[in-house]
Each structure stands twice: as C-alpha cells, then as structure tokens.
Amino acid sequence: MRAFTEPLTQLQGYEELEQAVQKTEGVILVSGCIDAVKPHIVYSVHNGSGNRIIVTFHEQKAKELLEEYRFFDKNVAYYPAKDILFYQSDIRGNVLTSERINALKMMAEEKECTIITTFDGLMNPMPAPEKFIQAVKKISVGDTVELNGLTRHLVELGYEKNYQAETMGEFSVRGGIIDIFPLTEETPFRIELWGDEVDSIRSFDPESQRSIENLEEIYIYPACELVLTEEERRNGVARIQKEAEKTAEKFRKEMKTEEAYRIKSMADQIAEETMEYGITAGLDAYLSYFCEERVSLLDYLKKEDSIVFLDETVRTIERGQSTETEFSESMKQRLEKGYILPGQMRELFSYKEILAQINQRRCVAMVALDMKCNQLNIKDRIAIESRTVNPYNNSFELLVKDLKRYKKNGYRMILLSSSRTRAKRLAEDLMNEELPAFYSEDFDRVLSPGEIMTGYGKVKKGYEYPAVKFVVISESDIFGSEKKKKKRHRMYEGEKIASFTDLNIGDYVVHENHGLGIYRGIEKIEVDKTVKDYIKIEYAGGGNLYILATQLELIQKYAGADAKKPKLNKLGGQEWNKTKTKVRGAVKEIAGDLVRLYAVRQSERGFAYGPDTVWQREFEEMFPFEETEDQDLAIEATKKDMESTKIMDRLICGDVGYGKTEIAIRAAFKAVQDGKQVAFLVPTTILAQQHYNNFVQRMKDFPVNIDLLCRFRSAGEQKKTLEQLKKGQVDIVIGTHRLLSKDVVFKDLGLLMIDEEQRFGVTHKEKIKQLKNNIDVLTLTATPIPRTLHMSLIGIRDMSVLEEPPMDRIPIQTYVMEYNEELVREAISRELARGGQAYYVYNRVKEIADVAAKIAELVPEANVAYAHGQMKETELENIMYKFINGEIDVLVSTTIIETGLDISNVNTMIIHDADNMGLSQLYQLRGRVGRSNRTAYAFLMYKRDKMLKEVAEKRLAA
C-alpha cells in the first residue's frame, strides 16, 4: 500500500503524529480528520507495529468504517456491543455472538489486526482473555480422542448437539463421525475416527454434504464467550439462588407476591437449565455471578503494542453516557418488578471506567475541528490538512478538467472502482484524453508527480492532501453512487424452513390419505410410557384420527371455492380415493390444455430485440449496488429471451428485496430502446406507487417517459395518460388492474411485466391472458402460485430464482421471550431513537384497536396506527401509504403484512403470541424487517407463564 502510505510520510502533521504515538501514553488530538481520510490515517499510523482498535459512536458508522478499512487491510473485524437489555430471552440468533467471537479469535491469534467497535462495546464486561484462549480446542490428524469426552467439551464450549450440524454453533455425532460447525468458519468440519484416533479432518458443504478440503488440524473456538467448568457453574448457580431467595424474601415483606414468585422461578429455571442440561446460552446476563475477574475488550490488547483510535470524540463519549443512563433506568424498573437480580445492575462498566482505561493507553482522537475535551487526558494536539473531493455528478468532462489541473500542479492521482472492468475502461478513456493514466493492482508502487493510476478497490468518498499534492477519487465521486463490494464467498445456509398452514380448532382440514375432516385440537397421549402431542381430526360418523404433531405436513387447511360447508369423509371409506381419481383426470385435462396453449406461444415468432446499446450498458453501470450472482444470471437469461424470436414467458422468483425490480427495470429499458412500450401490472396502489418511484429514480438521466395508472391519479391525469399511451408518447406505464380496462390501448406494446400474479383474481387473470397474446411476458413473484411454479419447473415457462440476498443485507437478530411490557417499550423506543419504524403484529381483529391504544400508552412519543384485512381497501391503503412515508412510527397489524411491501426503514418487529403462528408465517413475517444495511430485530413473544406445546416450542426455535 505504499502508493497510499508514502505520500503521508511527507505530510508535516503526520510526521508529528508518528513521533508522538511512539513516545506518548495518553491522548493525541488530531484535527483536520474528515471522515474520508480516517481509514487511511488509521492504517498508516503505527503500520506493522501492533494492533489497532477503532472506537466510534454508532453501529452503522462502525460497519461503514469496516467496509472502507477492508480496502487497506483484510485482517479487520467488527466487535458489536451486546444488547444486555434483551439478553434474557429463551432463544436468540447467534449472529452477534459469531461476530464477537470472530473478533476475539483475531486478537487471540496474535497477528497484527484492527478491531472496530462502538463505545458501548467497550462497556460490556467479559471473562479474562486467558480464559477464552484456554477454551480453544485444537484437533489434529493422528490425535487420540475420547468421543464422550469430546462431546461433553463441545457442550461446555456452547455448541448444541443436533441430528445434523446444519448451522453455526451446532455439532452432531454419528458413529465415529463428528460434524462441528464453529461460529468462526463459513463451512463445518467433519472429523472421522478410527477407534479413538483421528483418521481424517475435512471441511464440507452443509447443503450437499460434499467434502471441500482435507485438513491436517483445526482450532475449535467457543460458541459463547462464557465457558464454564462444572465447579464454576455450580458456584455461580449457588450465588444466583442465594440472592434470588434474599430478593424474594424482601418482595414478600413488601407484599409483592407476584414479584417474589417471578424472581424465584427465574433462579430455579437457571439452576435446572445450567446444572441438569448444561445450557450456558444466556448466562452472559449473569456474568458477575460466574466470573470473579471481568475485563473489557481493551484488556484483550496489550498496552505496549496497540493504539486506540477515537472517532468523533464527543459523540463517541456521549454514546457511552447515554448507554449507561438507558441501562441504569431500564434495569432499575426491572429490578423493582422482579425481572432481574440486584447483581445484574453490575453487568455494564461505567463510561468513566472505560475513559480511565483509554487515558492510560496510547490513543489518537480523530476530529474534524480542534476542540476541548476535559474528559480526555490530551497530551498533544496535531493538525493535518485534508479535504473531500468535489462530486462530478456523472460528468466525465469535469473529471478530465480536474485531472488535467491536478497533473499541471504535480499531483499524484489514484482513481478507484469496485469493478475491475470499469477501472480498466476508465484508464483507457483517460488515455484517449491524453492523460498519463494506467490500470494497476500493485498499490505498493509509488506514483510519480503527474501520474494517474486507476485501480480495483472501494472507498466511499475521495479525499485530497493539498500540502503533499496527493488525491484519491472514488467511483461515487464520479458517478454519484458506489457499487457494493461483492463478498468473496457465497454464504452457506441451512436447509430451507418447511412450511405449513396455521390451524384453529374447528377448521376443515385435508389429510392426504384419509380426506376431509375437522381439526379438534392437540391432545397429549401416552404411548410406551412416553407422552407426546397428537393432532385430533374428526371424520364423518364420529371417527377420530390421531397423528403426531411432528407429522403436521400430512395435513393441509381446506380451501374451498365457495363458503358452503364441505362434506366430511369417513375413515376407511372409498369416497376419498374416488375423489382423488376424478381430480387426477381433471388435472390431466387442464394440463393438456395448458401445454397446448404454451406450445402455440412457443411456436409463434415474437419480436427479436437487438443487442445491448451503449445507453443500456451505461444505464446498467449506474446501478448503485453490486449485482448478486443470481441477479446476473437472471438478467442474462431475460435479455437472451428478448433477443430471440421466441415469445418470452419468464418467471423471476425471489424474496422481497432480492433484486427482482432491477431485473424488470433493465428489461423495460431494453424494450424502450427498440421503440416498444412496456406495461407493468401490480396488485395494489401502494406497490404501483413504489415501483413508479423506483423506475423514475433509475431512469431520470435518460429520455424515457414513465407514467402511472392507479387510484392515486385524478380522472384528468388518467385520461391524459391513456391518450399518450395510444399515441406512443408513454414508454412505460405502471398500474393496478386499471391497466386491464377496455379503454387502455397501446400503440406498440412489446413487454408485459406482472408483479405477484397470484394476487390477481380469476377475472383479472383472464384479461391478462388476452393481453399476453404475442408479447413478451416477465412475471415477478416472491411466493409463486403452485400452478405457475409447476409450469416453470416442467419447462413450459422459463424460471430464474434469486436465492442470494443483497450484498449488504445483515442477518436479523431474533429473540424468543415471554411477553413483557417493559421490553416492548424498550424495543420500540430504541427503534424510534435511531429514526426507524416498527411493526407490532397482533393477529386478532376484535382487540387490535385496544392493543394499538396500549402501545401508544407505553410509547407516548410514537405515532401509532393499526391495520387489518377487514378494513375498506381505501382506508387500508391510506394507512399503509402514511406508514411508507414515515408519518406513522408503529403499525399494529395482523399478518396482512407478511407479503408485499419493501420498507427499508422498518427494522423492529414484535410478534404477539408468536407460539400460535405457523413456522412459514413466522418466517414470512420476520422477513418484513432487515431490508437495509441496519441491524434488524424480531421479538417473538408468548404469554407469561404459558407452557408451550412441543410443536410450538420447535416452531419458535427453528
């Protein structure tokens, strides 16, 4: 990286900084540090001489610094703060734990590294670093391993034993084969034993189970931060029970029987889970009872060979102060209600304790302007001169003009792009302008004055050091947006969640072997001295069928064509078999008709679009994100269909936010390039408006006329749009079923795009069929109707599947816990504090207004509204429109939100009575949040003191 570090050595302020860092223990305040130069300065200072820790004020800022710093050094990790307020949940995701363990692993390996965290991350107490290092298990080929001992050790390390090690934090044992999926690895390990000797170790793909690489040795890092011996567990539990008894006695004297019962029950539950079942997950919330020595993250780095970098000093310290205040107030209220033990008030270091540690270390405080800060022990003040690069707003002429000026003044210039192809093309374009530009990936090459290097890499914003005549220009400076960097490895996911339909007592259900019956609930039945949950189904004649709750996939909820009561089948009768035979015949006939219909479509010749134009390539390069592999394949397949004479009929299947709209936008742009009109049919007014906004934003720099046909447009505006469509003056029209009206006439329609086809009624679908005649069709869906999907699978329709999430999508933090008003208030308040919005899912229409009023009472600063499917369409649309526009902070809703809208600002969801919902429904609901690069939270709550049925517990744990 000498191309970047060498110019700094000539900067006066930088030389002073390097000298001060070597000799000063205390804080050096460096002013003139704009955001753009901070990763550059951190990397350059003390380079090659030790570890660095960057402390900032917000998790989003930490993640931005992480992305930018990776350009300079890949050995960097983000250490997130623990959410102590929500750590007393029954089940929670391991994403946060995985990130923390990865950071600890990086420090434990004793290689030079950089850790990025927030101030509250430093305030989390942790076990001593020696305890973490001692817990790491090394296994080599040829080692002697006692299987039962290894199994016990893995449980102590926080791993969960399962049938298969499908997700991080799990392990499985089958004979002499042990599969382990550490939190620190992208793929699991498989250890094969020959007797007690390790015969082989290899990594493998958890989906295909195929081996990836043979290994000689592996290191298994803990799956939790708190690794306890049996004695430590026993002593910790004894302390908890002693304090719980003391606290319960105090409550009883105050006549607070409910609080006394609650605190005692909590302690008993911890004792049972910890001592009888060896469960350590969640004990982090009781660290002071199990660990006598508690340290902060700073103690994991040696003073003599590490530097602390404080970002935006005042805001970062304020983050510590606000965290302490929020923690103290919230925990005090819980203590009074018996939700926590008194010792849990110590589960956070004070911000002053952390500041005292920082003041005793070598620290660089990076600020834009010189300032006073009485809380820091400032030993030296240094100023450097830096400034941001002016944006070029996609003007190549302005860029060339500036580069020629820089060249004339003897500047060294580096231009960075997140695409090698674009970086190479940029060098060629600059050479055509008689500028001395060249492409290189050798950033160790020191540039000469007047030279221009283009390279592959990403920085969010360019910067300049005028004193040493050095400038870095980013892709976002040139084009106004930056591409998201592609991950080097595609993430492995576990098997997809199986889906089943929710049931209520009295619902009609269909068993695949016995036919139509009535669901009568779940009963506990003892068989062979084992009590299990069985589903009871009543049939005609009083017959009852019992099937295991775990075999729920054998039944489905009955869905009839009308509201008439269906006729029940008899157990053991032949009527059901006759019905199935009739249906098979009818399905075969319909399938024949469909095949003939699509055969005619495929035999007819359609319009063949030309190859991509220069405009098409420029338009696609302006997409501000890196395409996923699935997107690239889908775009390529769609264009290939359009350029052939075959009439396109392609289905794009992928979850909301996975990039279907961008594929549609590019297909529409291609059609317009060849003079064809495009119609985009969507099921709701809100979706039509969202798509219209997206299309207009993407095509704003090109002469494409886009219009909207829906209820949001007046009669006069609609009439004008219809006239322009007929004359060919509208290139792309987006609308609801209004597009299917007789008065909608196109001059030359070439492409029909349909979003969520399954949400249109039978009448609309018949009109869609007429519209499809001899034109290309692109269908987008998150949940395809079975017939549509089946036609794609058997080849009648072409299909592209988007399974890969966007590059910057952050996994959702999921917590399963008892309903607690204090936690509901806390979760919503936190989301509002960061400028976001929240969903509260309550699935009973009768009481939803009362629940909304209760939420408004809990969080008075929030604007709360409610929505459900029994509202008038216009009323529901108006509420959703206000929610999308940010006028509503919290939407209390039934499960109508489980499909459809993509609202990136909604990143907290609370699901009331989550145990009453199906697995598929929970999965869909949870997917409504986490659609941006912010951390999203899903709280799955069940009634207090409710005993969960076996099947409900499995659903929530999935």
N, C-alpha and C positions, 0 to 999 in steps of 0.2 A: 504493500500500500504506500510505497514511497512517493508515488505521484501525488498523494494527498498529504502525507506527513511532512515531506521535505520542505514545502513552502512555509509551513508553520514555524520551522526552526529559525526562519529569518524574521519572524514577527516579534517585535520588541516585548510586548506584553507576555507573549507565550514563553519566551526565554526566562523571564522573571518568574513565571508560574512554575516552570520545571525546577528551577533552583529552589524556590520556596517549598515545594512539595517534598523535596529530598531532605530538608532540614527542619521543617516546622511541624510540631504537633499542635493542632488547633485548626481553626477555620481560616481559609484564604478566600476572600470575597472577590470574584472575578466579574466585573461589569462589562457590558457590551456583548453579552452572550445572547443573541437571538435564538429562537427555537431551532432554526435550520442548522446552526453550527454545533449544537450541543453534542450529538453523537460523534462528530468529527473531533471535537476537543477531548471528549472522554477517552476515545480510542487512542489519541495521540499522546496524551499525558501519561507518563509512567509506563509506556508501552514496553512489554517484555519484562517487566519487573515485579509483577504481582497481580492481585485480584482487585476488581472494582465493584462497588455497589452503588447503583443509581437510585436515589430516593425521590419520588415525585408525589404529587398531591391527589391523583385520581387514577383508578384502574385503567380508564380509557387512554390517558396520557402515557401510562406505563406500557400499554400494548403498542401504542404508536412509536414510542422510543425503541421498543423491542424490534419492531419491523425495520426501522431505519438503521438500528445498530447492527443488525444481521448483515448489512452490506459490507461493513468493515470487519466483522468478526462473527463467525458462526457459533463460537463457544459462549453463548449467552442464553440466559434463562429468565423467565418471569416467575417471581415468587408472590403469589396472591395472598392477601390478608384473609385469615379465617373469618367466616361470618359467625362469630361466637353467639350472637343473639338467636341464630336459628340452628345451633348445633345439637339441640336436644330433640332431634327428630328420630323417628323409628328407622327410617330408611332414607338415604340421601345418595346422590350421584358421587362418583369418585373422581370427577374431572379436576376439581380444585385440589384434592389430595394428590392426584397424579402430578399436577404442575408443581406443587410444593416439594414433593419427593424428588422430582427431576432436578430441581434447583439444589436440593441438599446433596444429591448424588454428584452433581457437577463440582460442588465445593469439596466433597469427600475424596474425589479422585486426585486432588492436589495438583491439577493443571491450572494454568492461568485462565481465569474466566471472569465474566461480568454478570452480575445478578441485578435485575431491575425489580423494584418493589415500590409500594406506597408507604407512607409514614406509619399507617396503622398496621401494615405488615410487620414492621419492627416491634410493634407493641404486643404482638402475640407471644405469650410465654411458650417455651419449647423445652424438651429434655436436653441435657447436655450433649454436645457433638460426639463425645466419646461413646455415649450410649447408642447413638444412631450408627456409628461406624462399626461397633462391635456386633450389631444385629445383622450386618450384611453377610449373606451365606455364599461361599464360593464352592462350586461343584465342578470337578474335572473328570475327564475320561480316565478310568482306572481307579477312581476313589472307591472306598468301601462305604456303603450307605445302608443304614438300618431303616427299612421302609416305614415302620410305625413311628420311629423317632423323627424322621424327616417330615412326616405328616403332621405330627404334633408341633414341630418347629414352624412349619408354614402357617399353621393356625395362630401361633404366637406372633408371627410377623404380620398378622392381619389379613391373611388370604382366606377366602371362603371356598370350602370343598363343594364341588358340584359334579354332575354327571359328565359334563364336558367343560373344558376351560375355554369358553367362548368369548368372554370379555375380560378386560383388565381387572386384576385383583382376585382371579379365580384359579383353582387348581383341581385336577382330577387324578384318580388312581385307578388303573385297570390292569390287574395282574402286576407284572413287573414294569409297567409303563406309567410314568408320571408326567402329566402335562401341567405346565405352570405359565400363567400369563402375567408377568410383572407389570407394575404401573409405569415402569421406566422404558418399556420396549414397545415397538409397533406390532410385533408378532410374538406369539407364545413360543416356549421351548418345550421339546419332548425329550425326556430322559428315559433311556431303556436300560434296565438292569439285567445282568446275567448272574442270577443268585443275588449276592449282596454287592456285586461290583458294577460300577457304571460302565456299560458297554459302549454306549454312543449318546451324543447330545446333538440335537439339531433344532433349528427354528423351522416353523411350519405355518402355512396359511390356515387360519381358523375356519375359513369357509369351505375350502376344497380339501383340507387336511393333508395337502401335498407338502413334502419337505422343500425347504428353501435353501438351507445352508448347513453343512456339517460343522460342528464347533468342538474345540478341544476343552474349553472351560467357559463357565458362565458365572456371573455375580447376580444373586437374587437380593434385591433391595426390599426393605419392608414395604408393606401395602398400607401402613399407617405410621404416624410419627411417634406414637406412644407404644413401644414394645416392652412388655412386662413379663417378668418371671412369675412363677406361681406364688412365691412369697410376697412379691410386690403387689400382686393382685389381691392377695388375702389381707395384707396390711391396709391397702387403700380402701377396700370394701369395709373393713372394720371401722376405719375413720369416718367413712360416709354414714354408716349405720349409727355410730355413736352420736354424730352431730345431728342426724335426722331425728333420733329419739329425743335429743335435747330440745330441738326446734319444735317438734310435735308437742312436747310437754308444755312449752311456752304458749303455743296456739291453744291448747286445751284450757289452760288457765285463763286465757282471754276469751273463752267460749267460741273459738273458731274451729269447730269440729271438722268442717269440710277441708280446711287448710291443713289441719293435723293429719287427717286421713291421706290427703294428697301427697304430702312430703314423705310420710312413712311408706306409702305404696311405691313411690318412686325409688326410694332406697332399697326396698325389698326386690324390686324388679332389677335394679342394677346388680345386686348381690346374686340373684338367680342367673341372669344372663352371663355375668362375668365368671362366676365360680363353677356353675354347673355346665354351661355351654361354651365357655371360653371366648365369648363375644367381647371384643375390645372396641369395636366401632362405636363412636360417640363418647368414649371416655375422655377425649380431649377436653370436653367441657368440665371435667373434674380433675384436671391436671395437678392442681395443688394437693390433692389427697393422695396421689400416687407417686409424685415426684418431689423430693425434698429440694433438689437443685434444679432451678428453672432459669433458662437463659433466653436472650433474644437472638435474632438472626445475626446481628453484628458479632456475637461471640463465636460464630462459625468461621469467621475470617480473622486471621492473625493480624494484630495491630501493625507489626513491623513491615508487612508486605502487602498491605491493602489500603485503598483510598475510598473514602465516601464522597460521592458527588450529590449535592443537594440541588434539585431542580426547583426554580421559582420559590425561593426560600420561605417567604412569608406565607404563601398559600399552602405550602407543604407542612409547615409547623401548625397552621390553622387547622389542617386536616386532622392532625394528632389531637389538638384541643377539642374539636367537635366530636371526634370518635370517643374520647374519654367521657365527655358530657353525655352523649347519647347512650353509651354503655351504662354509665352510672345511674341515669334516670330510669332506663328500661329495667335494669336488674333490680333496682330498689322496689319498683312496683311488683315485680315477680316474686321477690322475697316476701313481701307483705301478703301475697296471695298463696304462698306455699308452693310455687312452681320451681324454686331453686333453693339450694342450701346457702347459708351465710358465706361459706368459704369460696363459693363461686364468684363472689364480688371481687376476688383477687385474680381472676383469670384474664387480666389485662394489665400490662405495665402502664404507668402514667406517662404522659408525653414528656414530662420533665425528667423522668428516669432515662428515657431514650436520648433526650438532648444532652444530658450529662455524659452519656457514653460517646456521643458524636463529638462533643467538645474535647474529649480526651484522645481523639484519633486525628489522623491526617484527613482533612476534609476540604473539598472545593465547593463553594457555594456559587452556583451559576445564576446570574441575574442580568436582565437587560439594562437596568439603570442602577447606578451606585445608590446605596441606601443604608440606613441604620437598622441594626437588629440587635437589641440588648440581650436577647436570649442566647446568642451565639458568642463564643469566645473567639472573636475575629482578631487574628494576629497580623494579617497583611491584606492590603487592598491593591488589586491589579486591574488595569483597564486594557481591553483589546478592542480593535475596531473591526466590526463586521456588519454586513447589511444584506438584505434579501435581494434577489434578482427580480426586476420588474417582469410581470407576465406579458407574454407575446400574443395571447388570445388567438392562437392558430394562425398567426401571420408570419409566414416564412420570410417575407421581405424585411420585417422589423428585426427578426433574429439575425439575418445576414448583415444588416446595417450595424447592429450592436457588435457582432463578432469582428467585423472589419475595424470598428473603433477600438475594440479590445486589442486586436492584433497590432494596430498602429501604435498603441501605448505600451506594447511589450508584455501583455498578459499571457499567462498560461491558462488554457481553457479546457475543461472537461465537460462533455455533454453525455448524460446518462439516460438509457431507455431500458424498460423492463422486458424488451423484446430484442433479441439479437438481430433479427431481420430488419427491424425498424432502425436500430443503431447503425447497421451497415449501410442501409439506404440513406440515412441522414448524412453519413460521411461522404457518400457518392454525390448527393445533392449539393453539399457544401463545396466539394471539389469542382463541381460544374460552375460554381460561383467564384472560382479562382481563389478559394481559401485553402490553406495548408492543413486539411483535415485528414485523419486516418482512423480506422477502426482497430481497436486492440483490447484484449482482455488481460494484458500484462500491466497491472496497476503498480508494479514495482518500478516501472520505467519513469524516470524523472523527465518531465517535459522541459523543452527549451522555450524561452520567451517567443511568443507569436504562434506557437503550435496549438493545434486543436485536436483533441482525442475524443472520439465517441466510443462509448463502451456499454457493456451489459451490466445493469445494476439499477437499484431503485433508491432514490432519496425523494422525500415528499416535496421538498422545496429547495430551490437553488440558493446559493449564497456566494458572497464575494468578500475577500480581504483586500481592500484597496491599497493598503500600505505595502503588501508584497506582490501585488498585481497577479492575483490568483482567483479564478472564478469557476464555480461548478453550476451547471444549468441542468435542471431536471426535465423530464418529459412533461410533467404537469405545468411547468413554466411555459413550455412551448404550446402545448395543446389544450391547456386549461383543465386537465384531469389526468390522473395517473392510473396505470393498469395495476391491478392487484397481482402480486407476485405469486406464481404457481408453486404449490407445495412440491417438494422433491419426491415424496412418496404418497401414493394414494392410501388413505386411511382404511384399515380393515374394520369391518363392522360385524357384529354378531348376526345370527340368523334373524330374519325379519320377524316382527311380532305377529303371531297368529291372530286372526280377527274373529269375533263372534258377536251376535246381536244381543242387546240388553233384553232382559225379561222382567215382566211384572206378573204377580200372581193373577191368574185368570186369562192371561194371554193365550191365543191359539198358537200351537207350535207344530212343526212337522218333523217327525223322526224319519230318517232316510229308509229304515227297514219296516217301520210299523205304521207310518202315515200320520194323519191329523189327530191331535189330542189337545188337552188343556193343561197348561203349566200350573201346578198346585204348590209350588214352593220347594224348599230344600229341607230334607229331614235327616237327622243323624240316625244311622242304623249300625248295630254292632254285628260284624261278621268275623268269625275266627278270632274272637277276643280283641278285635280292632274296630274302633268307632270311626266311621267316615261319613262325609256329606254325600247324600244321594239326591238327585233331581226326581221329583214325583210328577208323572204325567198321567192324567185321567183320560180314558178312552170310552167309547160308547158301550153301554151295558154295564157300566160300573167297574170295568177292568182298570187296573193301575200298573204302570210300568215304572221301575226304579233304575236309573242309570247313574254311575259315578259322576260327581261334579266335575272331575277332571276330564270326562268324555263329552264335554259340552258341545264339541264340534259335530256331534252326531245329530244335533237338532238345530233348527232354524225357526225364527219367528215367522208365522204365517202372514203373507201379504196378498190379499185378495184384490180383485179388480173392482169390487163394489163393497158397500157397507153391510151386505147381508151376512147373517151368521152362517158359517160353513157347517157342513155335515161331518160329524166325527166318524172316524174309522173304528172298527172293532179289532181288539187284539187277537191275532191269529186268523183273521178273516182274509178273504181273497180280493176284497174290493180295492185295497190299496195297490196291489200288484196289477189289477186290471187298469186302474187309473194311470199308472206309470207306463203301461204298454201303449195306451191311447196317446199319451203325451209324447212318447218317443216317435210315434207315427206322424203326429202333427209337426213336431220339431223337424223331422226329416224333410217334410214337405216344404216348410218355411225355409230351411237351409238350402234346399234345391232352388227355390225362387231367388234367394239372395245371391247364390253363386252365379245363377244365370244373369241377374241384374249386373253384378260386378264384372262378369265375363264380357258383357256387352260394352261396359265402360272401358275395359282394358283393350278391347279390340278396336274401339274408335280412336281416331287420331285427334290429339289435342294441340294446343298452341305450344310451339317449342321456343322457349326464351333463349336469348343469346347469352354468351359467356359474360362473366363479371366485367363491368366497365371500370374505368379509373375512379369514377364517382363512388361506385359500390365499394371498392377497396378503401377509399378514403373514409367513407361513411362507417365501415366496419372497424377501422382503426381508431375511430373516435369513441368507441365503446369504452367506458371508464373502468372496466374490470377485466381481469384475465378470464377467458372462457374456460370452462371445465372441459375435460376430455369428452364427456358425454355430449356437451353442447356442440363442440367442434364436429363430432360425428353426425349429430342431428342436422346441423346447418349444411354440412356437405351433402348428406343424403337428400335433403329438401331441394337444394339447388340442382342436384343431378336429376331429380324427378322433373323439375320445372324446365330444364334444358332439353329433356327428351320429348318425343311426340306422344308418349303415353300420358293419359289424363291422371294427374296426381291425386291420390287419396291417402294421405299420410296422417297417422295418429302420433302426436307428441305427448308422452305420458311422463309426468314428473310432479313432485310435490310443489306447493305454492312457494315461490321464491327461488326455485331451482333454475330459472332462466328460460322458461317456455316463451315468455313475451318477447325476449330478444330475438329468438328464432323467428317468431311471427313478424317482427319489425323488419328483419333483414329480407324475409321472403316478400313482404309487401313492397319494400323499397325496390327489390329486383323487378317485381311486376310493373311498378310505375315507370321504371327505366325503359321498359319496352312498350310504353303507351297504354298499358292496361289499367283498368280500375280494380280496386280492392274493396271488398265488404268484410267487416269484422263483426260477427254476431255474438253477443254476450247475453247472459241470462238476466242480469239486473242493471238498473240505472246506475247504481253506485259503481259497479265494475266497469260499466261503459265510460263513466267519467274518469275513473282511474286509468284505464287503457288510453283514453284520449289524451290525458295529460302526459303519459309516458311517450306516446307517439310524437306529440308536438315537441316535447323536450328533445327527443333524439334527432328529429329531422329539421330542427329550427334553422340550420345553416344551409338547407337545400330547398330548391323551389318545388316543394310538394304541398299540395292543398289538402288538408285533413279536416274533416267535419264530423259532427256528432248528431245522431238522430235518437232522441230519447225524451223522457218527460221533463228533463231539466231545460229543454229548449222550448221557446214560445211557438205558437202556431205560425207566426210570421217567419220566424227563423227556420222552422221545419220546411215551410213552403219554398223558401229561397234555396235551401239545401237540395230539395227534390228537383227543382228546375236546373240547378247546376250539375246534379248527377246526370240528368237526361242529356245535357249539352256536353258532358265530359269535362266540366270545369272542376269537379271534385275528384281527386285522385284516390283518396282513401276515406271511406265512411265507416264510422264505428257506431253501433247501435244495438238496442234491445230487439225484441220481436217486432218492433215497429218497422224494421228493415224488411219484414216478410209481408208487409201490406201491399195491396194491389197497385197503389199509386207510386210505389218505388220502382222507377225504371232506370236502368243503366245504359249508357251509350255503348260501353265495351267492357263488360265485367270479365276479368281474367282469373281472379283468385278469390275464393270464399274461405274465410277463416272462422272457425267456431270454437268458442271457449266454453268448456263444461257442457257438452252436448246433452249429457244425461239429465240436466236440469230443465230441459225444454219439454213441454207436454206433447201428447200424441199429435194434435192438430198442427202444432208448430213444426214437428218433425216431418210431417207430410209435405209442408210448404218448403222445408229445407231440401227435401228430395227433389222437388221441382226446380229449385234454384241451382242444385248441383249439376244439372244437365250440361255436359260438355265443358265444364270449367274445372280448374284445379281446386282441390279442397285440402285444407290443413286444419286438423282438429286438435285442440289443446285440452288436456284434462289432467286433474290430479287423481281422480277416482273414476276410471272409465266404467261405463255400464258393461255388464258381463258380455252382452252380445257384441258390443263394439270391440272389447278387448279380445274376445274369442276370434272374431273375424281377422283381427291383426295377427293373432298367434298362428292361425292356419294359413295365412298368406293371402287372404282376399284383400286385406288392406295392409299397407306398409306401416311399420311402427318403429319409432325411436323412443328409447327410455332414458330419462335423466335420473340417475340414481346418486350421482355425486353432488354433494352440497356445494354452495359457493365457497370460494377460497377463504373468505374472512369470516365464515359462519362459526360462531362459538357455541359449543355444546351447552344445553340448558341445565342449570343447576336445579335438581329436583329433590324436594323434601316431602316425606310422608310423616304426618304427625296428627295428634289429637287436636280437635278444634280448640282454639284459644284466641279470645277476642284481642288480647294484648299483642299477639303475634300478627293477627290480621291488620291491626292498626299500624304496627311496625313495618310490615311488608309494603303496605300501600304508601305510607309516609315516605319511606325510603325511595320508592319509585318516583313519586312526585318531586322529591328533593333533587333528583337528577334530571328533572324536566321530562319525565316519561309519563306513560298512562298504564292503566291496569284493567284486567278482566277479573270479575268475580262471578264464577259460574254457579248458578243455583237453578236446579232443574225442575222446580215446581212452580207453575204459573200462578197458582192460587195465592201463594205467600210472597211472591217476588217483589212486590211493591213495598211490603213491610221490611224485607231484607235490605232493599236499597235504602230505605229510611234509616235502618240500623247502621249501615256502612257510613252514611252521611253524618250520623251522630258520632261514630267512632273517629272519623277523619273529617272534622268540620271544614278544613281548608280545601277539601276536594269538591269538585262539581260532579255529582253522582246522578246517573240516569239508569233506567232499566229497559230491557228489550226482550221480547219473546215472540214466538211464531204465531200467536193468536191475534197479534195487533194487525191493524189495517196496513196494507202494503205501503201506502204513502207515509203513514206515521212511523213505521219501522225504518223506511229509507231515510227519513229526515233525521232520526236519532243516529243512525249509522253514519250519515254524512257529517253531522256535527262531531261525532267521535273521531272520524278520519281527520277532520280539520283541527282537532285539538281543543274544541270547545267543551268537550266532556272529558273529565280526568279518569273516572272509574265507570265502567259499564258493567252493571249487574245483568247477567244474561243467562238464558237457558242454553242448551247445546246447539242452538242455531248458528253459533259462531264456529262450529267445528270444521267447516269448509268455506273456502271463498277468499275473503279479503286478506290482503297482504299489507299490514300496518306496521311499519318498522319501528315506530315509537312506542309500541305496546310491548313491554318486556317483563311484566309481572302478571302471573295468573294464580288465582286462588280457586280451588275447586272444592266446593262444599259437598259433604257426603260422597267423597270420591269412591268409597267402597261399594256404592250402589251402581256404579257405572262399569260398562264393559271395557275390556282391555283395548279394543280397537278405538272406542270412543275416547278413552284417556289419552291414547297416542295421538289421535287427531286433534284433540283439544290442546294438548301440550305444544303441538306444532304451530299453534297460532302465535306463540311468542318466540323470541330468539331469531327474528328475521333481519337483524342488523349486526354490526360488529360490537354491540354491547352485550355484556353478560345478562342472560335472562333467567328468571326464577319461576319455578312452578311449585306451588304448595298444594299437595293432595291431602285434604283434611277429612277426618272421620269423627263421629260424635264421641264426646268424652266418656270414658269408662265403658265403651261398647266393645263386646267381644267379637272380633272379626271372624267370620266364617272362613274355613280353609281356602275356598276358592277366591274369596275377596282378598285375602292376605297375599295370595300368589299373584293376583292381578296387580296390586299396588307395588309389589316388589319387582315386577317384570321391568 
